[in-house]
Amino acid sequence: QVQLVESGGGLVQPGGSLRLSCVASGFTMEYYAIGWFRQAPGKEREFVADINVGGNKKYAGSVEGRFTISRDNAENTVYLQMNSLEPEDTAVYYCRARILRQNFWGQGTQVTVSS
């Protein structure tokens, strides 16, 4: 059974940092593309970053240079390091695995950037 569990969200001041984790079970992450998405109140879910099987990474323009996605194969975990956080980064962050043309989502973790 495919399962994704996000953690690491919280309340942080502008300019601060957080590291999100997405732990997978039921499949091996290194063999599939894994992405981070976010959804702010009243807005549609949007792409943040992803990492493919070859380790290539893509980022949304709004987070380029501030966020870093990485994968730990031994821990079957994908991380999202978020630096220089801004109030506009406030959202629920979701991890997604694309497996055989199906999307699997975690439950999300709340990130709030506020002074």
N, C-alpha and C positions, 0 to 999 in steps of 0.2 A: 504494500500500500504506500503510495507516494505521499509524503508529508513534508511540509516546509514550516519551520518555526522561526519567526523573527524575534529579535530582542535588541536591547541597547538604546531604545528611544528614551526621551525624557525632556525635561525643561532645561534650556541652556540660554545664556545671554548672547546677544549679538556679538559676533566675532569669536565665539567659542567653538568647541569641537565635540563631536560624538562619533562613536564607531558602532555601526549596526552589524549584527550577525544574522545569518540565515543558515540554519542547520537543517540538513536534509536527511530523510530516512526513506527506505524503500527503493532507492536508486542511487547511482554513483554520479555525483555532480560533474566530475571532470569529463564525462562523455556527452554532456548536453550544454546548450546555451542557457545561462542564468542571468536574469535581469533584475534590476531594482526599478520600481515605479513608485509614484506618490500621488496622493489625492488630497487636495486642500478642500475645506468646506465650500460647498457650492460650485466646485469645479470638477471637470472630468479627470480621470486618472491619466497621468502623463508619465512618459518614459524618463528615467533618470540616467541609468547606465547599464551596460551589460558586458559580459565576458563570454567569448565563445570557446569551443572545444580547443582551438589552437592557442588560447590565451589572449587573443586580440580583444581589445577593449574599446568601447564606444561610450560617449557621454553626450548628454543634452548640453546645448550651448550655455544654458543658464548655470550649469554646475562645473563646466570645464575649468580645470585649474584649481578647483577648490575641493572636489570630491575625487576619491580614488576607489575603484572596485578591485578586489583581489580574491583569490581562491586558495584555500588550504585543502589539498586533496586528502591528506592524512586525516583531517578532521571532518571531511565532507561538508565543508562550510564555506560560504561566500560572505565577504565583508564589504561594507561600504564605509570608508573613512571620510568623514565630513568635516572640513575645516572652514574657517571664516564664515560661519553660519550667519544667515540673514533672516529677518522676520518673514521674508517671502518663502523661505524654505519650510515654514511650518506646514505640516501635513501628516497624514498617515502614510508610512512607507511600507511597501509590499515587495516581497520577493516572488519571482516567477520563474518556473522551469518550463521549458518548451520540450515536450517529449512526444515524439511520433505525432506531430501536428496537433497535439493537445496542450493547453496551457493549464498549469497547476499553480495555485496561489497559496501563500501563507495567510495568516490572519491579520497581519499588519502590526506595526509598532508606531506609536504616536511620537512625533518630534515637534516640540514647541520652542520657538526661538522668540524670546521676549525679555525685556528688561524689567 
